Amino acid sequence: MWLFVFPFLLMSISSVPFCSMGFFWGVCCTLIFFVVLMKSSGFLFFMYNPNSWVMMDDLSLLMEVLVLLVFVISLSCSVKDLMMPVKETSKGLDSGLSFISLPCVMFFCVGGWMLFYFFFEFSLIPTLWMILKWGYQPERLQAGMFLLMYTAGASLPLLMCFLFINSVTGSDSFCLMMLTEAGQCFSRWLMVPVLLAFFVKLPIYGFHVWLPKAHVEAPLAGSMVLAGVLLKLGGFGLVRVFSLFKMVLSEELLLMSTLIIWGGLLSSLVSATQHDIKSIIAYSSVSHMSLVAVSFLSCFPLAKFAGVCMMFAHGVCSPCMFALAASSYDWSQSRSVSMNKNVLRLFPWFSFYWFSFIVANMSCPPSLNFFSEVVMFSSIKSISLIFILPLGLMCEFTCVYCIFLYGFLNHGGVSPFLKSCSGLSDRYLMSFLMSFLVLFLGFFGLDFFLV
């Protein structure tokens, strides 16, 4: 039922006139409340019966809610691009958002590896199309090539793994794979290239080059969907593969965890040296997704719950930060931190939301990021006490670039490049307010996020 209703819902929402932003949020909030109510009352049992086509669980349901939330935020914050008077520049952007969201909806609820791999790769096509058509600079072709080469090339070992399992089991069903334990035929070292496809999609440091380039060249809607939904395909794939192959913590996973966590520290250092607002947010995503990957590699159930919660919190926080960065670009025609100063004096509400989402990005209480990061740190520390040093340094440098970004944008002398503006529009305020409530009041329903 969910598999058929959700795509039509996205298509119907994208066809509504863009002047009525209240309708978007009304539909979004109503559907999310309905899903939460049905889940709490136990009426979704029929959705959890796995078969060869659909395999829904609490994680899939949470990711579906995230797709809907990010889709509505992206659509409402991109009204300016959609209503541009330029001839054919912005035509079809709403269709691009729908074509990106629909494969993600299908990916999170399929029950066989064939459709799993198909939608995992198919999401690249509308993303590449959006970057190439609505990119801001001529370098968008290079960004598209990096995106295609990294993500498509790294997923070939995963395809070979699935083909081998299909020859053993004779079926592509996830349920049959778990019953036959076909993943035990693989050597533990052979699982490293299999997991590479998801590590590139997250991404981890070393395979992250495509992400800052794609963010910088993509339009606002592309950056929001890329940070909010597409990066979560890698984390969701890790959870699925770990449950299918019944993986436990081993020397290989411990080595990978060490490299990933130090890579996350390096990405925090690189983020603190950037002057482009979009680049700072993109490298911060690499740092947060490194923590998510290490929490999954630890193979602790509580760490997996916290990693999923961090994926959801990052999927809401990061798109809002990209929307705020796009507003700064509208006012100053520059994404440089030095060109956007003392926004606090000119746009107090804008400064308030910058503070809110940067605080959430720093994982301060009572945000969802705080609860998930505390549990992740405790679980990762349980693997080895050596990880305390890089974890502590990562926290410190995360605070450094977050305070740097907020301080430079909201204090200091007023930049002469800022244009006069009455303030934020209602669509921005509604989007940011909804995201603020989800991030800072979500701890009342942690059972829904820790799945």
C-alpha positions as CSV (number, residue, x, y, z in Angstrom):
1,M,0.0,0.0,0.0
2,W,2.7,2.5,1.0
3,L,4.7,1.5,-2.0
4,F,2.0,2.7,-4.4
5,V,0.5,5.6,-2.5
6,F,3.8,7.5,-1.7
7,P,5.0,8.1,-5.3
8,F,1.6,9.4,-6.4
9,L,1.6,11.7,-3.3
10,L,5.0,13.2,-4.3
11,M,3.8,13.7,-7.9
12,S,0.5,15.4,-6.7
13,I,2.4,17.7,-4.3
14,S,4.8,18.8,-7.0
15,S,1.9,19.7,-9.3
16,V,0.2,22.1,-6.9
17,P,0.7,25.9,-7.5
18,F,3.7,27.1,-5.7
19,C,2.0,30.1,-4.1
20,S,0.3,28.0,-1.4
21,M,3.2,26.8,0.8
22,G,0.7,26.1,3.6
23,F,-0.8,23.3,1.6
24,F,2.6,21.6,1.2
25,W,3.3,21.6,5.0
26,G,-0.3,20.7,5.7
27,V,0.0,17.5,3.6
28,C,3.4,16.7,5.0
29,C,2.5,17.1,8.6
30,T,-0.8,15.3,8.2
31,L,0.9,12.3,6.6
32,I,3.8,12.1,9.1
33,F,1.3,12.3,12.0
34,F,-0.8,9.6,10.4
35,V,2.2,7.3,10.0
36,V,3.3,7.9,13.5
37,L,-0.2,7.3,14.9
38,M,-0.6,4.0,12.9
39,K,2.9,2.9,14.0
40,S,2.2,3.5,17.6
41,S,-1.2,1.7,17.5
42,G,0.2,-1.3,15.7
43,F,-1.8,-1.0,12.5
44,L,1.2,-1.2,10.2
45,F,1.8,-4.9,10.9
46,F,0.7,-5.8,7.3
47,M,3.5,-3.6,6.0
48,Y,6.1,-5.5,7.8
49,N,5.4,-8.9,6.2
50,P,8.4,-9.3,3.9
51,N,8.2,-10.8,0.5
52,S,10.1,-10.8,-2.8
53,W,8.9,-7.3,-3.6
54,V,8.6,-5.3,-0.4
55,M,10.4,-5.5,2.9
56,M,9.3,-2.7,5.2
57,D,10.5,-2.2,8.7
58,D,10.9,0.7,11.2
59,L,14.1,1.9,9.5
60,S,12.4,2.0,6.1
61,L,9.4,3.9,7.5
62,L,11.8,6.4,9.1
63,M,13.6,6.9,5.8
64,E,10.3,7.3,3.9
65,V,9.3,10.1,6.3
66,L,12.7,11.7,5.8
67,V,12.3,11.7,2.0
68,L,8.9,13.3,2.3
69,L,10.2,16.0,4.7
70,V,13.2,16.8,2.6
71,F,11.1,16.9,-0.6
72,V,8.7,19.4,0.8
73,I,11.5,21.6,2.3
74,S,13.4,21.5,-1.0
75,L,10.3,22.4,-3.0
76,S,9.2,25.2,-0.7
77,C,12.7,26.7,-0.5
78,S,13.2,26.6,-4.3
79,V,10.1,28.6,-5.3
80,K,12.4,31.4,-6.5
81,D,14.1,29.1,-8.9
82,L,10.8,27.6,-10.1
83,M,9.2,31.0,-10.7
84,M,12.2,32.6,-12.4
85,P,11.2,34.7,-15.4
86,V,14.1,33.4,-17.4
87,K,12.9,31.6,-20.5
88,E,13.7,27.9,-20.0
89,T,16.3,27.9,-17.3
90,S,14.2,26.7,-14.4
91,K,11.5,24.7,-16.3
92,G,11.4,21.2,-15.0
93,L,13.1,21.6,-11.7
94,D,10.1,20.3,-9.8
95,S,10.1,17.2,-12.1
96,G,13.8,16.8,-11.3
97,L,13.0,16.8,-7.5
98,S,10.3,14.2,-8.1
99,F,12.6,12.0,-10.2
100,I,15.2,12.0,-7.5
101,S,12.8,11.4,-4.6
102,L,10.9,8.5,-6.3
103,P,13.9,6.1,-6.7
104,C,14.8,6.8,-3.1
105,V,11.2,6.0,-2.0
106,M,11.4,2.7,-3.9
107,F,15.0,1.9,-2.6
108,F,14.0,2.1,1.0
109,C,11.3,-0.5,0.8
110,V,12.3,-3.1,-1.8
111,G,12.6,-6.7,-0.8
112,G,15.1,-8.0,-3.4
113,W,18.7,-7.2,-4.3
114,M,18.0,-6.7,-8.0
115,L,15.6,-3.7,-7.4
116,F,17.8,-2.7,-4.5
117,Y,20.8,-2.3,-6.7
118,F,18.8,-0.8,-9.6
119,F,17.3,2.1,-7.5
120,F,20.7,2.5,-5.8
121,E,22.3,3.4,-9.1
122,F,19.2,4.9,-10.8
123,S,19.2,7.8,-8.3
124,L,22.4,9.0,-10.0
125,I,20.7,9.8,-13.3
126,P,18.3,12.6,-12.1
127,T,21.0,14.0,-9.8
128,L,23.4,14.2,-12.7
129,W,20.7,15.8,-14.9
130,M,19.9,18.4,-12.2
131,I,23.6,19.3,-11.8
132,L,24.3,19.6,-15.5
133,K,21.1,21.5,-16.4
134,W,20.7,23.9,-13.4
135,G,24.4,24.1,-12.2
136,Y,25.7,27.6,-11.5
137,Q,29.2,27.4,-13.1
138,P,30.9,25.8,-16.1
139,E,32.7,23.4,-13.7
140,R,29.4,21.5,-13.3
141,L,30.5,19.1,-16.1
142,Q,33.6,18.1,-14.0
143,A,31.4,17.7,-10.9
144,G,29.0,15.5,-12.8
145,M,31.9,13.3,-14.0
146,F,33.3,13.0,-10.5
147,L,29.8,12.0,-9.2
148,L,29.4,9.4,-11.9
149,M,32.9,7.9,-11.8
150,Y,33.1,7.5,-8.0
151,T,29.6,6.2,-7.3
152,A,29.1,4.0,-10.4
153,G,32.7,2.6,-10.4
154,A,32.7,1.7,-6.6
155,S,29.4,-0.2,-6.9
156,L,30.7,-2.8,-9.3
157,P,32.1,-5.1,-6.5
158,L,28.7,-4.9,-4.9
159,L,27.0,-6.1,-8.1
160,M,29.5,-9.0,-8.4
161,C,28.7,-10.0,-4.8
162,F,24.9,-10.0,-5.5
163,L,25.4,-12.0,-8.7
164,F,27.4,-14.7,-6.8
165,I,24.7,-14.9,-4.1
166,N,22.1,-15.2,-6.8
167,S,23.9,-18.2,-8.3
168,V,24.0,-19.9,-4.9
169,T,20.4,-19.2,-3.7
170,G,18.7,-19.0,-7.1
171,S,16.7,-15.9,-5.9
172,D,17.2,-12.2,-5.3
173,S,15.0,-12.2,-2.2
174,F,16.6,-10.7,0.9
175,C,14.6,-13.1,3.1
176,L,16.0,-16.1,1.3
177,M,19.5,-14.7,1.6
178,M,19.1,-14.4,5.3
179,L,17.7,-17.9,5.6
180,T,20.4,-19.6,3.5
181,E,23.3,-17.5,5.0
182,A,24.8,-17.2,1.5
183,G,27.0,-14.3,2.7
184,Q,29.0,-16.7,4.8
185,C,30.6,-18.0,1.6
186,F,32.6,-14.8,1.3
187,S,36.0,-14.2,2.9
188,R,36.1,-11.3,5.4
189,W,38.6,-9.5,3.3
190,L,36.3,-9.8,0.2
191,M,33.7,-7.9,2.1
192,V,35.8,-4.7,2.1
193,P,35.3,-3.9,-1.6
194,V,31.6,-4.9,-1.3
195,L,31.2,-2.2,1.4
196,L,33.0,0.3,-0.7
197,A,29.9,1.2,-2.7
198,F,28.2,2.4,0.4
199,F,31.2,4.1,1.8
200,V,31.5,6.2,-1.4
201,K,27.8,7.0,-1.2
202,L,28.0,8.2,2.4
203,P,30.8,9.3,1.7
204,I,33.9,8.7,3.9
205,Y,37.1,10.7,3.6
206,G,39.3,9.6,0.7
207,F,36.2,8.9,-1.5
208,H,34.6,12.2,-0.8
209,V,36.0,14.3,-3.7
210,W,32.7,14.2,-5.6
211,L,30.6,15.6,-2.8
212,P,32.0,19.1,-2.4
213,K,32.1,19.6,-6.1
214,A,28.6,18.3,-6.6
215,H,27.3,20.6,-3.8
216,V,29.1,23.7,-5.1
217,E,27.8,23.2,-8.7
218,A,24.3,22.0,-7.9
219,P,21.3,24.3,-7.6
220,L,19.7,24.8,-4.2
221,A,17.2,21.9,-4.6
222,G,19.9,19.6,-5.8
223,S,22.1,20.4,-2.8
224,M,19.2,19.9,-0.3
225,V,18.1,16.5,-1.7
226,L,21.7,15.4,-2.1
227,A,22.6,16.1,1.5
228,G,19.2,15.1,3.0
229,V,18.4,11.9,1.1
230,L,21.0,10.6,-1.3
231,L,23.8,10.4,1.3
232,K,21.4,8.3,3.4
233,L,21.3,5.6,0.7
234,G,24.8,4.5,1.7
235,G,24.0,4.3,5.4
236,F,20.8,2.4,4.7
237,G,22.7,0.0,2.5
238,L,25.2,-0.7,5.2
239,V,22.5,-1.6,7.7
240,R,20.9,-3.9,5.1
241,V,24.2,-5.6,4.2
242,F,25.3,-6.1,7.8
243,S,22.0,-7.7,8.7
244,L,22.0,-10.0,5.6
245,F,25.6,-11.2,6.1
246,K,25.4,-11.3,9.9
247,M,28.7,-9.5,10.2
248,V,30.5,-9.1,13.6
249,L,33.4,-6.9,14.6
250,S,36.6,-8.3,13.2
251,E,40.2,-7.1,12.5
252,E,39.2,-6.0,9.0
253,L,36.3,-3.9,10.3
254,L,38.4,-2.5,13.1
255,L,41.0,-1.4,10.6
256,M,38.4,0.2,8.4
257,S,36.9,2.0,11.5
258,T,40.3,3.4,12.4
259,L,40.8,4.8,8.9
260,I,37.3,6.2,8.7
261,I,37.4,7.9,12.1
262,W,40.7,9.6,11.3
263,G,39.3,10.6,7.9
264,G,36.4,12.2,9.7
265,L,38.9,14.2,11.8
266,L,40.7,15.3,8.7
267,S,37.4,16.4,7.1
268,S,36.7,18.5,10.1
269,L,40.1,20.2,9.8
270,V,39.5,20.8,6.1
271,S,36.1,22.3,6.8
272,A,37.6,24.8,9.2
273,T,39.9,26.1,6.4
274,Q,37.2,26.7,3.8
275,H,35.8,30.1,2.9
276,D,32.9,29.0,0.7
277,I,29.8,28.5,2.8
278,K,28.6,25.5,0.7
279,S,32.0,23.8,1.0
280,I,32.0,24.2,4.8
281,I,28.6,22.5,5.0
282,A,29.7,19.8,2.6
283,Y,32.8,18.8,4.5
284,S,30.9,18.8,7.7
285,S,28.6,16.2,6.1
286,V,31.7,14.0,5.5
287,S,32.6,14.3,9.2
288,H,29.2,13.4,10.4
289,M,28.8,10.5,8.0
290,S,32.1,9.1,9.1
291,L,30.7,8.8,12.6
292,V,27.7,7.1,11.2
293,A,29.9,4.6,9.3
294,V,32.0,3.8,12.3
295,S,28.9,3.3,14.5
296,F,27.6,0.7,12.0
297,L,31.0,-1.0,11.7
298,S,31.1,-1.4,15.5
299,C,28.2,-4.0,15.2
300,F,26.6,-2.9,18.4
301,P,22.8,-2.7,18.2
302,L,22.7,0.5,20.3
303,A,25.3,2.1,18.0
304,K,23.2,1.2,15.0
305,F,20.2,2.9,16.5
306,A,22.2,6.0,17.2
307,G,23.6,6.0,13.7
308,V,20.2,5.8,12.2
309,C,19.0,8.7,14.4
310,M,22.1,10.7,13.3
311,M,21.2,10.1,9.7
312,F,17.7,11.4,10.2
313,A,18.9,14.5,12.1
314,H,21.6,15.3,9.6
315,G,19.0,14.8,6.8
316,V,16.9,17.6,8.3
317,C,19.7,19.9,9.5
318,S,22.0,20.0,6.5
319,P,19.4,20.9,3.8
320,C,18.2,23.8,6.0
321,M,21.8,25.1,6.2
322,F,22.1,24.9,2.4
323,A,18.9,26.9,2.1
324,L,20.3,29.5,4.5
325,A,23.5,29.6,2.4
326,A,21.4,30.1,-0.7
327,S,19.6,33.1,0.9
328,S,23.0,34.6,1.7
329,Y,23.9,34.2,-2.0
330,D,20.7,36.0,-3.0
331,W,21.5,39.0,-0.9
332,S,25.3,39.3,-1.7
333,Q,25.7,37.4,-4.9
334,S,28.6,35.5,-3.2
335,R,29.0,32.4,-1.1
336,S,32.2,33.7,0.5
337,V,32.1,34.0,4.3
338,S,33.8,37.4,4.2
339,M,31.2,38.8,1.8
340,N,28.3,38.0,4.1
341,K,28.8,39.7,7.5
342,N,26.6,41.1,10.3
343,V,23.4,39.5,9.0
344,L,22.2,39.7,12.7
345,R,21.7,43.5,12.3
346,L,19.9,43.3,9.0
347,F,17.9,40.0,9.3
348,P,17.4,38.9,12.9
349,W,15.2,35.9,12.1
350,F,17.7,34.8,9.6
351,S,20.4,34.9,12.2
352,F,18.2,33.0,14.7
353,Y,17.8,30.1,12.3
354,W,21.5,30.1,11.5
355,F,22.2,29.8,15.2
356,S,19.6,27.1,15.7
357,F,20.9,24.8,12.9
358,I,24.5,25.4,13.6
359,V,23.9,24.5,17.3
360,A,22.1,21.3,16.0
361,N,25.1,20.6,13.7
362,M,27.4,20.9,16.8
363,S,25.2,18.3,18.5
364,C,24.1,20.5,21.4
365,P,21.2,19.5,23.6
366,P,18.3,19.0,23.3
367,S,18.7,18.3,19.6
368,L,18.4,14.8,18.1
369,N,22.1,15.1,17.1
370,F,23.1,15.4,20.7
371,F,21.4,12.2,21.8
372,S,22.6,10.2,18.8
373,E,26.2,11.5,19.1
374,V,26.4,10.7,22.8
375,V,25.3,7.1,22.2
376,M,27.7,6.8,19.2
377,F,30.7,8.1,21.1
378,S,30.0,5.6,24.0
379,S,29.7,2.7,21.6
380,I,32.8,3.6,19.6
381,K,34.8,4.1,22.8
382,S,33.8,0.6,23.8
383,I,35.6,-0.8,20.8
384,S,38.9,0.6,21.9
385,L,40.0,3.5,24.2
386,I,42.4,4.6,21.4
387,F,39.4,6.2,19.6
388,I,38.9,8.7,22.4
389,L,41.6,11.0,21.0
390,P,40.2,11.4,17.5
391,L,36.6,11.6,18.8
392,G,37.5,14.4,21.1
393,L,39.5,16.2,18.4
394,M,36.6,15.8,16.0
395,C,34.2,17.4,18.5
396,E,36.6,20.2,19.1
397,F,37.1,21.1,15.4
398,T,33.4,20.7,14.7
399,C,32.8,23.4,17.2
400,V,35.6,25.5,15.6
401,Y,34.2,25.6,12.1
402,C,30.6,26.0,13.4
403,I,31.5,28.9,15.6
404,F,33.7,30.3,12.7
405,L,30.7,30.1,10.3
406,Y,28.2,31.7,12.7
407,G,30.5,34.4,14.0
408,F,31.7,35.6,10.6
409,L,28.2,35.6,9.1
410,N,26.3,37.3,12.0
411,H,28.9,39.6,13.5
412,G,31.4,42.2,12.4
413,G,30.9,45.2,10.1
414,V,28.0,45.2,7.7
415,S,29.2,43.9,4.3
416,P,28.7,46.5,1.5
417,F,27.7,43.6,-0.8
418,L,24.5,42.9,1.1
419,K,21.4,44.2,-0.7
420,S,18.5,45.7,1.3
421,C,15.7,43.2,1.9
422,S,12.6,43.2,4.1
423,G,13.3,39.8,5.5
424,L,12.7,36.1,4.9
425,S,9.6,35.0,3.1
426,D,6.8,32.9,4.7
427,R,7.9,29.8,2.8
428,Y,11.4,30.0,4.4
429,L,10.0,30.6,7.8
430,M,7.6,27.7,7.7
431,S,10.3,25.3,6.4
432,F,12.8,26.3,9.0
433,L,10.2,26.3,11.8
434,M,9.1,22.8,10.9
435,S,12.7,21.6,10.8
436,F,13.5,23.3,14.0
437,L,10.6,21.6,15.8
438,V,11.6,18.2,14.4
439,L,15.2,18.6,15.5
440,F,14.7,20.2,19.0
441,L,11.5,18.5,20.1
442,G,12.1,15.1,18.5
443,F,13.6,13.8,21.8
444,F,10.1,13.4,23.1
445,G,9.7,10.6,20.6
446,L,13.1,8.9,20.5
447,D,11.5,5.5,20.1
448,F,10.5,6.6,16.6
449,F,14.1,7.6,15.6
450,L,16.2,4.9,17.4
451,V,15.3,2.0,15.2
